[in-house]
C-alpha cells in the first residue's frame, strides 16, 4: 500500500542515473570480495561449532584468509579506474562516502 503512494514521488524526485559510458565489471574484485565475505561468514559459523571457539585451527586459517582477501580487494579497488566502490580510488576521501558523519581525529 505504501509503495503505491511513494512510487510517483520516487519517480519524480530521484534523478536518472543512466550513463552513456559503458562500465566494466571488475571480476577479480568481485571474486576477492566474495571470498573474503564468505570466509568471514564461515568463521562466524565455525567458531560456534568448534570446541576451541575462535582459537581452533580452522577458524584461525579462515580469519587469515578473510583478511588477505579483503586487503587484496581494497588494494585492487584503489588501483583500477572504475572501482566497485565509489571513493575507493587513491586520492579520494573514504569518509565522504558516508556523508562525512564519521568524526575525524586531528592530533
C-alpha positions as CSV (number, residue, x, y, z in Angstrom):
1,X,0.0,0.0,0.0
2,X,2.7,2.5,1.0
3,X,4.7,1.6,-2.1
4,X,1.9,2.7,-4.3
5,X,1.8,6.0,-2.5
6,X,5.6,6.6,-2.6
7,X,6.3,5.4,-6.2
8,X,5.1,8.5,-8.0
9,X,7.2,10.8,-5.8
10,X,10.2,8.5,-6.2
11,X,9.9,8.6,-9.9
12,X,9.7,12.3,-9.9
13,X,12.4,13.2,-7.3
14,X,15.1,10.6,-8.0
15,X,17.3,11.7,-10.9
16,X,18.1,9.3,-13.8
17,X,21.5,7.8,-13.2
18,X,21.9,6.2,-16.6
19,X,25.3,6.9,-18.1
20,X,26.3,6.7,-21.7
21,X,29.7,5.4,-20.7
22,X,29.9,1.6,-20.6
23,X,31.1,0.4,-17.2
24,X,33.3,-2.7,-16.9
25,X,32.6,-5.3,-14.4
26,X,35.5,-6.0,-12.0
27,X,35.6,-9.8,-12.0
28,X,38.8,-10.2,-9.9
29,X,37.5,-7.6,-7.4
30,X,34.1,-9.4,-7.1
31,X,35.9,-12.7,-6.6
32,X,38.1,-11.2,-3.8
33,X,35.2,-9.5,-2.1
34,X,33.1,-12.7,-2.3
35,X,35.9,-14.9,-1.0
36,X,36.6,-12.5,1.9
37,X,33.0,-12.2,2.8
38,X,32.4,-15.9,2.6
39,X,35.4,-16.6,4.8
40,X,34.2,-14.1,7.4
41,X,30.7,-15.7,7.4
42,X,32.2,-19.2,7.6
43,X,34.4,-18.1,10.6
44,X,31.3,-16.9,12.4
45,X,29.5,-20.2,11.9
46,X,32.6,-22.4,12.6
47,X,33.7,-20.6,15.7
48,X,30.4,-21.6,17.4
49,X,30.7,-25.2,16.4
50,X,34.3,-25.9,17.4
51,X,35.2,-26.7,20.9
52,X,38.1,-24.3,20.9
53,X,36.0,-21.4,19.6
54,X,38.0,-18.7,17.9
55,X,41.2,-20.5,18.7
56,X,40.6,-23.5,16.5
57,X,43.0,-24.1,13.6
58,X,40.2,-23.9,11.0
59,X,38.9,-20.7,12.4
60,X,42.4,-19.1,12.6
61,X,43.2,-20.1,9.0
62,X,39.9,-18.7,7.8
63,X,40.4,-15.4,9.6
64,X,43.8,-15.0,7.9
65,X,42.3,-16.0,4.5
66,X,39.5,-13.4,5.0
67,X,41.9,-10.7,6.0
68,X,44.2,-11.4,3.0
69,X,41.3,-11.5,0.5
70,X,39.7,-8.3,1.8
71,X,43.0,-6.4,1.9
72,X,43.7,-7.6,-1.6
73,X,40.3,-6.4,-2.6
74,X,40.9,-2.9,-1.2
75,X,44.3,-2.7,-2.8
76,X,42.8,-3.7,-6.2
77,X,40.0,-1.2,-5.9
78,X,42.4,1.6,-5.2
79,X,44.4,0.9,-8.3
80,X,41.7,0.4,-11.0
81,X,40.0,3.2,-12.9
82,X,36.4,2.0,-12.3
83,X,36.2,0.6,-8.8
84,X,33.1,-1.3,-7.5
85,X,33.0,1.1,-4.5
86,X,32.9,4.9,-5.1
87,X,35.7,6.7,-3.3
88,X,37.9,3.6,-3.3
89,X,40.5,5.3,-5.6
90,X,43.6,6.7,-4.2
91,X,43.4,10.4,-3.5
92,X,39.7,10.4,-2.6
93,X,38.3,10.8,0.9
94,X,36.8,7.4,2.1
95,X,34.7,9.3,4.8
96,X,33.0,11.2,2.0
97,X,31.0,8.1,1.1
98,X,29.3,8.0,4.5
99,X,28.3,11.7,4.3
100,X,31.1,12.9,6.5
101,X,29.3,11.6,9.5
102,X,32.4,9.8,10.8
103,X,34.3,12.1,13.2
104,X,37.9,12.8,12.3
105,X,40.7,12.8,14.7
106,X,43.0,15.7,14.4
107,X,46.1,15.5,16.5
